[in-house]
Amino acid sequence: MKNNFMGSKLLLVLAMGSLTSTVGCGGGVKGNTYVDNGNVVQIEFKSGGKAYMSMGPMTNTCTYTESGKNVTVNCGPGETLAFTMDEDGALNGPPGGMVSRLTKKK
């Protein structure tokens, strides 16, 4: 009986840790705005896969998809950006790309 109890406690602790890390990341980008270090680039993620990407005074209407830690933003033909979400919740663009790292706006 003691082994089952200890196994159940371990399973509960692991499940809670997994839930906490998922909730801690905010559960995704929807409803959040991400900005670069100088606030020049901003992406606002809305419901329904819609996003607004601003670069300086210009804003484009875009779409986005999210799969695990990968977020893809499409702002038109040939204008697709692929991001990977870090453990801290920041979005990293492709290496050497115009948009490199975006952090969640507070």
N, C-alpha and C positions, 0 to 999 in steps of 0.2 A: 504494500500500500504506500509506503514511504517513497519508493522509486517513482510511482505514478504521480504523486503530489509534486515531487521535485521536477519531474519532466514537464508537468503542466505549468509550474511557475516559470521555468525557463522559456517555454513556448510563449507565455503571456508577455514576458519581458522582451523577447525578440519581436513580437507583433507590435508592442507599444513603441519600440524603438523605430521600427519601420514606418509606422503611422506618423510619429513625430517628425521624422526626416521628410516625409512627403508633405505634411502640413507646413513644416518650417520653410519649405521652398515656395510656399504660396500656392501650390497645386497647379502651377502653370503661369503663362504670361497674360491670359485674359483678364482685362480690367486693370492692367498695370501699364505704366509709361516708363520707358527706358531711355536714358540719355548718355551721350558720351561725356568725356571729361570736361570739355569746354562748353557743353550745352549747345553745340552747333547742330548735332544730329539728334533727333528724337523720334522714337516710334511709340505710338499709342495703340495698344492692343484692345480691341473691342470684342463684344460677343459676336457670334455668327461668323467667325473667321475674317472679320474686317479689321484693318489697321490703317493708321495714318502716319506716314513717314515725312518728317520735316527736316530739311537741310537749310539752315538759315531761314529766310523769309518764304521759301517755297515748300508747299505741302502736297504730297501725292496720296491718293486713295489707293490702298493696297489690299491684298488678301494674305492670310497666313495659315499655315498648318503647323501642328505640334505633334510630335511623336517621341515620347520619352523625354530625353534631354535635348532633342533636336527641334529647332524652330526654323521654318522656311518662310520668308517674306517675299511675295511676288508683287511687284509694282508695275507690271506690264511686260511686253515681249522683250526678252533679253535683260530684264531687270529683276533677277532673283538673287536674294541674299540668304545664305545658310548660316545659322547660328547654332552654337552648342552652349547649353546652360552649365555654368560652373556650380560647384558645391555651395558657393556663397550667393547663388541666384543671379549672378551677372551673365550677360550674353556675350559670347565671343564670336566675332565674325571670322571669315577666312583669313589665314595668315597673309599679310601683305595687301589685304583689301583696303578699300577706302573707309569702311566702318569696321573697326577692330574690336573694341570692348564697350559694351553699354551696361550701365548699372541701373537698378530700379530707382525711379525718382520717388523721393519721400514726400 
